[in-house]
């Protein structure tokens, strides 16, 4: 007999997936301990579990998976062949439809773009920024920048200057961090440049003092001067997405957490398995969070029958807690499919958003 942990290891199905398929009546353990509820699987169920894992990776609907498993061991394999072929046709139709939609989208993009007439940036801006505030803002956002070479426009920190306010923003699609600080000396139109992560790191290294520093934008070049030292370089030649469209969330339920205690609860609490971000990626460690009736945040072992739990990437959440650098934080939850916001109790303009994660079945 195999324990559920051994079955998960040998079959490629996570323990949470095995529990799901047990509840669904698809792969029922050979024996369940009546006292502990622990599941045990017979040796011959391993091949069935591996088959189930393959069907699952292929995206076959649960109803069809049931029939494939039911007909797999029989002598008449026509049903299995038919189900596999039908699913393959379904996938091919979906891919054809997706190709058509993407072709139309590319045409629309081509109509919007005209690189032959695009003029170089001629924006000039000079401003003064308090060094400690700029250092804190960089610390609060730079961890969220993307390292994906396929999306170079996200591989930096956006410096969004409007009036006397400077927003710093970074995102890798799965999380976003935003910080706002006050400046002096600009007062002109809105200026946006995306500073590559290495240059942002070099800027951060200059911000050890308490005196204001000078930030200069000239076309595609940005420079930070701190005394007689300077960090300067080219901005990214890509437009940063309109983050303002992404940060206006419907109001949700808020809960205040003690950062140290919450971190410990995440590090020692139950972990689920979440879907990979990209094909070929490994599954992620996921924490399921729920606001209890008394207003505290609980780290749960599952999503709950009422669907109120929100699943987030545990590593990303720990990063956000560290970057917030506060003893107490505000967590804001909307729907289970909406981003989770992590805010400072003393500064609502510096915050992080985490996209929810779809749990493995």
C-alpha positions in Angstrom: 0.0 0.0 0.0 1.2 3.5 -0.8 0.5 6.5 1.4 -0.9 9.6 -0.2 2.5 11.3 0.0 4.2 8.3 -1.7 1.4 8.2 -4.3 1.9 11.9 -5.0 5.6 11.5 -5.4 5.4 8.5 -7.7 2.4 9.5 -9.9 3.0 13.2 -10.6 -0.3 14.2 -8.9 0.0 16.5 -5.9 -1.6 15.4 -2.6 -4.3 18.1 -3.0 -5.1 16.7 -6.5 -5.4 13.2 -5.1 -7.8 14.4 -2.4 -9.8 16.2 -5.1 -10.1 13.1 -7.3 -11.0 11.1 -4.3 -13.9 13.5 -3.4 -14.9 13.4 -7.1 -15.0 9.6 -7.1 -12.4 9.4 -9.9 -9.5 7.8 -8.0 -10.7 6.5 -4.7 -8.1 5.1 -2.2 -8.1 1.4 -1.6 -8.4 2.1 2.1 -9.0 5.1 4.4 -8.0 4.9 8.0 -11.3 5.4 9.9 -9.6 7.2 12.8 -7.1 9.5 11.1 -8.8 9.7 7.7 -5.5 9.0 6.1 -5.7 7.6 2.5 -3.8 4.5 1.3 -3.6 3.3 -2.3 -3.1 -0.2 -3.7 0.0 -0.9 -5.8 -2.1 -1.3 -9.0 -3.6 2.2 -8.5 -0.2 3.8 -9.4 -0.6 3.2 -13.1 -4.1 4.6 -12.9 -2.9 7.7 -11.2 -0.1 8.2 -13.7 -2.7 7.9 -16.5 -4.9 10.4 -14.7 -1.9 12.8 -14.4 -1.3 12.6 -18.2 -5.0 13.3 -19.0 -5.0 16.2 -16.6 -1.9 17.7 -18.1 -3.6 17.4 -21.5 -6.5 19.5 -20.2 -9.2 16.8 -20.6 -12.5 17.6 -18.9 -13.3 15.7 -15.7 -16.3 14.0 -17.3 -14.2 12.5 -20.1 -11.4 11.5 -17.6 -14.0 9.4 -15.7 -14.9 7.5 -18.9 -11.3 7.0 -20.0 -10.4 5.5 -16.6 -13.5 3.4 -16.6 -12.7 2.0 -20.1 -9.0 1.8 -19.9 -8.7 -1.7 -18.5 -11.4 -3.2 -20.7 -10.9 -5.2 -23.8 -12.9 -2.9 -26.0 -10.8 0.3 -26.4 -13.1 2.0 -28.9 -14.5 4.3 -26.2 -11.1 5.4 -25.0 -9.8 6.0 -28.6 -12.9 8.0 -29.3 -12.6 10.2 -26.2 -8.9 10.9 -26.9 -9.6 11.8 -30.5 -12.5 14.0 -29.6 -10.4 15.9 -27.0 -7.6 16.3 -29.5 -10.0 17.8 -32.0 -11.3 20.1 -29.4 -7.8 21.3 -28.6 -7.0 21.8 -32.3 -10.2 23.8 -32.8 -9.3 25.9 -29.8 -5.8 26.5 -31.1 -7.2 27.4 -34.6 -9.7 29.9 -33.0 -6.9 31.4 -30.8 -4.6 31.8 -33.8 -7.4 33.7 -35.6 -8.0 36.0 -32.7 -4.3 36.7 -32.3 -4.0 37.4 -36.0 -6.7 40.0 -35.7 -5.1 41.5 -32.7 -1.8 41.8 -34.4 -3.5 43.5 -37.3 -5.0 46.0 -34.9 -1.6 46.6 -33.3 0.1 47.1 -36.7 -2.5 49.8 -37.4 -1.7 51.5 -34.2 2.1 51.4 -34.7 4.0 53.4 -37.2 7.7 53.1 -36.4 8.8 55.0 -39.5 7.4 58.2 -38.1 8.0 57.7 -34.4 9.9 60.6 -33.1 12.6 60.2 -30.4 11.8 61.3 -27.0 12.7 64.9 -26.3 11.4 65.2 -22.8 13.5 67.0 -20.3 12.9 67.1 -16.5 15.0 68.1 -13.6 13.9 67.6 -10.0 15.0 67.2 -6.5 14.1 64.1 -4.4 14.7 63.4 -0.7 17.2 60.6 -0.7 15.7 58.6 2.2 12.3 58.6 0.5 13.6 57.6 -2.9 15.6 54.8 -1.3 12.5 53.5 0.6 10.4 53.7 -2.6 13.0 51.7 -4.6 13.2 49.1 -1.9 9.4 48.9 -1.9 9.0 48.2 -5.6 12.1 46.9 -7.3 11.6 43.2 -6.2 8.5 43.1 -8.4 10.3 43.8 -11.7 10.2 41.1 -14.3 13.2 39.0 -15.3 11.4 37.5 -18.3 13.4 38.3 -21.5 10.3 37.9 -23.6 8.8 40.9 -21.8 11.6 43.5 -21.8 9.2 46.4 -21.2 8.6 45.0 -17.7 12.3 44.6 -16.8 12.7 47.9 -15.0 11.1 50.4 -12.6 8.7 53.0 -14.0 9.5 56.5 -12.9 6.2 58.4 -13.4 6.5 62.1 -12.7 3.5 64.3 -12.7 3.6 67.8 -11.0 5.4 67.4 -7.8 4.6 63.7 -7.3 6.8 60.8 -8.4 5.4 57.2 -8.6 7.7 54.2 -8.8 6.1 51.1 -10.2 7.3 47.6 -11.0 5.4 44.5 -12.2 6.1 41.0 -13.6 2.4 40.3 -14.4 1.8 38.3 -11.3 2.5 41.0 -8.8 2.8 44.8 -8.8 4.4 47.2 -6.4 3.7 50.9 -6.3 5.3 53.7 -4.2 4.7 57.5 -4.2 7.0 60.3 -3.0 7.0 64.0 -3.2 9.5 66.0 -5.3 10.5 69.6 -5.9 11.6 71.6 -9.0 9.6 70.0 -11.8 6.1 71.3 -11.9 5.8 70.5 -15.6 3.9 68.0 -17.7 3.8 64.3 -17.0 7.1 62.4 -17.7 7.5 58.7 -17.7 10.6 56.6 -18.1 11.4 53.0 -17.3 14.7 52.6 -15.6 16.4 49.2 -16.2 16.8 47.1 -13.0 20.6 47.3 -13.0 20.5 51.1 -13.3 17.9 51.3 -10.5 20.2 49.2 -8.3 23.0 51.6 -9.1 20.8 54.5 -8.1 19.8 52.8 -4.9 23.5 52.4 -4.0 24.0 56.2 -4.0 21.1 56.9 -1.6 22.9 56.5 1.7 22.6 60.1 2.9 19.9 62.4 4.1 20.4 65.2 1.6 18.2 65.6 -1.4 19.4 64.1 -4.7 19.0 65.4 -8.2 17.1 63.4 -10.8 17.4 64.4 -14.5 15.6 63.0 -17.5 16.8 64.0 -21.0 15.1 62.2 -23.8 16.0 58.5 -23.3 18.6 59.1 -20.7 18.2 59.4 -16.9 20.7 60.3 -14.3 20.7 60.5 -10.5 23.3 62.8 -8.8 24.1 62.5 -5.1 26.8 64.9 -4.2 29.8 64.3 -6.6 28.5 60.8 -7.5 26.3 59.9 -10.4 24.4 56.9 -11.7 23.2 57.4 -15.3 22.2 55.4 -18.3 19.6 54.7 -21.0 16.0 54.1 -20.2 14.2 51.1 -21.7 13.0 51.7 -25.2 9.5 50.3 -24.4 6.4 51.9 -23.0 5.4 50.7 -19.6 1.7 49.5 -19.4 -0.9 51.9 -17.9 -0.6 50.7 -14.3 -3.4 53.2 -13.2 -5.9 50.9 -14.9 -4.7 48.0 -12.7 -4.7 49.5 -9.3 -8.3 50.7 -9.0 -9.8 47.7 -7.3 -13.4 47.4 -5.9 -13.5 47.8 -2.2 -12.9 44.6 -0.2 -12.6 43.4 3.3 -9.5 44.6 5.2 -7.6 43.0 8.0 -4.6 44.3 10.0 -1.9 41.7 10.6 1.3 41.8 12.7 4.0 41.3 10.1 6.3 39.0 12.1 3.5 36.7 13.3 1.9 36.6 9.9 5.2 35.7 8.3 5.7 32.9 10.8 2.2 31.6 10.0 3.0 31.6 6.3 6.3 29.8 6.7 5.0 27.1 9.0 1.4 26.9 7.9 -0.2 24.5 5.3 0.8 24.9 1.7 -1.2 24.0 -1.4 0.0 23.4 -5.0 -0.8 26.0 -7.6 -0.7 25.9 -11.4 2.5 26.7 -13.1 2.9 30.3 -14.5 4.1 29.1 -17.9 4.1 25.7 -19.7 7.0 23.7 -18.3 7.3 25.6 -15.1 7.0 23.8 -11.8 4.0 24.2 -9.6 4.2 26.9 -6.9 3.8 26.8 -3.2 0.5 28.5 -2.5 -1.0 29.8 0.7 -4.8 30.0 1.0 -5.9 33.0 3.1 -9.2 33.7 4.6 -10.5 36.5 6.8 -12.2 34.9 9.8 -15.3 36.2 11.6 -13.2 38.0 14.2 -11.3 39.9 11.5 -8.0 38.0 11.6 -6.3 36.4 8.6 -6.0 32.6 8.7 -3.7 30.5 6.6 -5.9 27.5 5.6 -5.2 24.1 4.4 -7.7 24.3 1.5 -9.9 26.7 -0.3 -13.0 26.0 1.8 -16.3 24.7 0.7 -17.7 28.2 0.5 -15.0 29.4 -1.9 -14.0 32.3 0.4 -10.3 31.5 0.5 -7.9 33.4 -1.7 -4.9 31.5 -2.9 -1.6 33.5 -3.5 2.0 32.6 -4.2 3.6 32.2 -0.8 7.0 33.4 -1.9 5.6 36.5 -3.5 3.6 37.3 -0.4 6.7 36.9 1.8 8.6 39.3 -0.6 5.8 41.9 -0.3 5.9 41.7 3.5 9.6 42.2 3.5 9.4 45.1 1.1 6.7 46.8 3.0 9.1 47.1 6.0 6.4 47.7 8.7 5.5 45.9 11.9 1.8 46.0 11.0 0.2 45.7 7.6 -3.2 45.9 6.1 -4.4 43.1 3.8 -7.3 43.8 1.6 -9.3 41.0 0.0 -12.0 41.3 -2.7 -13.4 38.3 -4.6 -11.3 35.1 -4.7 -10.4 36.0 -8.3 -9.3 39.6 -7.5 -5.8 40.7 -6.5 -4.9 40.8 -2.8 -3.5 44.2 -1.7 -0.8 44.6 0.9 -0.7 48.1 2.3 1.2 49.9 5.0 -0.9 51.2 7.9 0.7 54.6 7.8 1.0 55.0 4.1 -1.7 54.0 1.7 0.2 55.2 -1.4 2.8 52.5 -1.1 1.4 49.0 -1.7 1.7 45.7 -3.5 -0.9 43.7 -5.4 -0.7 39.9 -5.8 -2.7 38.1 -8.4 -4.6 35.1 -7.1 -3.4 31.6 -8.0 -5.6 28.9 -9.4 -5.2 25.9 -7.2 -4.4 22.5 -8.6 -7.5 20.3 -8.6 
